[in-house]
Every structure is written in C-alpha cells, then in structure tokens.
Amino acid sequence: MLRFRKINLPLAILLLASLACSSTNLFVPDQNAVATSVAQTVAAMNPPTLPPSALPATLESTLTATSTFTFTPEPPTPTLTVTFTATPSLTPTSSVPLITVSVDTNCRSGPGKVYAMQGALRVGQVAQVYGRDPKNEYWYIRNPDGDPEFCWVWGKYATVTGSTMLLPVLTPPPTPTFTVTPPSKPAFLLEYAGLENCATNWWVELKLTNTGLAPLKSAEVIIKDKVTDMTRTSITDGFTNLDGCLNKTTKDTLGIGDVFVVSGPMIIYNPGGRKLTATVKLCTALGLQGVCVTNKIDFVP
C-alpha cells in the first residue's frame, strides 16, 4: 500500500532558510521556485484521490484486495417442478355395428314373421350388423347358424353398439306366397241314428262326428234302397236336422270334434225293414269344394 508522510510546513521553511544562511555565498532565492516548492509540498501532504481506473495495475489490485465490499446475494432462482398427470387409457369404441339380444330371437329370411326362419340369435351371442329395414325394426345380420350367410333379426329385444348411421336401408324380399295345405285329410265317423217322417215323407237320421283336423262345411248324402235300387240324393252347404214336421236345427260348420245329426233326403214311402246304404261325402269348403272325404254304411231302419 502506498503511504504518504506528513511534512511540517513551518519546519520545512526554517530548514530552507538555515541552509541559505550557512552558505558562504549569499543566495537570494527565486520567488517562483520557492512558490513551486511550497505547492509541491502541499500537494504531497494532501495527495489527490484517484479513481481505480487511473491507478497502476499493481496499485489497483492492492486497493481492491484491502477494500471492504458488502455482498448482497441474489435470491435463488426458483426451481420449477412440473407434475405430470397420467393420461387415462381410453378403450376405443368399435365403429362396426354389433348386435346382442336379451331374449333368444329367431333370424328370418326377411323382416317379418311371414318369412321363414333360417337361424336364431341367442343370448350371449354377438353378430355383425350389415343393414336395416325401412322402419328400423329389423336388422340384417350375419347368421349365427351359418347357413344361409345372412338373415333378419327383430330389434325388440336387441341392443346395437357402434355406429349405425351409415348402415344401408335394405329393400325387404318379396313376401312369400303360401299354399294352404290342411294339416291332414279330413275324417269323420258315420252312424245310423233313426228314422223320421212327416205325413207321407220319410227320411233317415245320420250321426256325423268330425274326427279329423279340419272343419267341414258342405255335405252330400245319398240313400239307396238295395231291394228296389231306389236312390235319393241331397246336397247342402252346412248341416240340417229335421225333427218331425215343424222343428229344424241347422249348423254351418262341423268343427273339429263336433257331433251333429243330419237328415237324409226325402223318401216317399216307409223304408223301415229294408236294407239301405248311406253314402256321405263331407268337404272343407262350400259347394263340395276343398278337401273331401267319403264314408259309407249299410243299415236296416
């Protein structure tokens, strides 16, 4: 560190004067030189304060080393903690329409009960949907039973998942035409039931029992006298029973399991005691149409 010593100004002036007096030669000092010396002395006693940049490098480093500085630490830079929230895993929804049912449902050749059954969609099964009917009541699906490949299932008990907006609206196939076939050939039981008359007209009573699986609506009754070969015939829609001259009972249809007594054609004499043959034909339609069946019996009134 650079140090400056203080010099006593009066002492310095006295010293200079004594020096002058002791000289063998009288010396008259130069006033300008004296003033200059005094000024330098004063400057030495009060050295100027220089900025650090004006000092030599060694001096600046010395001053810096001995200087006292107040250091204010900067606040720490906050550390940003980023918390990541896990993105939930989404289960993709299939865009392919699929169908299930809560009740076992028939799969048919067309959208309706008039179409034939071709399979079934059962509870627990899943099928792909390929179309719909114009009323959105039936779905066209791949047949779970495999043959044929596709069929129609009713939507009442169905649940369809996936997009159905782009499903085509399919035109239903033509409604099937059915030929009605009787469950079986009609059948009936024929029995002799008695002999009736009104004045001079006579007729036999025949008991009919429908033992088949189809209603009967028309009848033909033929009575033949085997002795005289006389034949009488009656054809009727429905069935009639005459009771004497005044009472009459009719029946339009002889239903399955029905029993009814019909009156045969009129005979102009009393056939009692003769060998007769009764031939009866009953049909499922009026006018002896439809399916007909014929029975014959021999009897003596």
Secondary structure, DSSP 8 states (H G I E B T S, - for coil): --------HHHHHHHHHHHHHHSSS-----HHHHHHHHHHHHHHHS-----GGGS-HHHHHHHHHH----------------------------SS-EEEESS-EEEESSSSTTS-EEEEE-TT--EEEEEE-TTS-EEEEE-TT-SSSEEEEESTTEEEES--TT--B-------------SS---EEEEEEEEEEETTEEEEEEEEEE-SSS-B-EEEEEEEETTT--EEEEEEESEEEEETTTEEEEES-B-TT-EEEEE---BSS--TTS-EEEEEEEEEEGGGEEEEEEEEEEE--
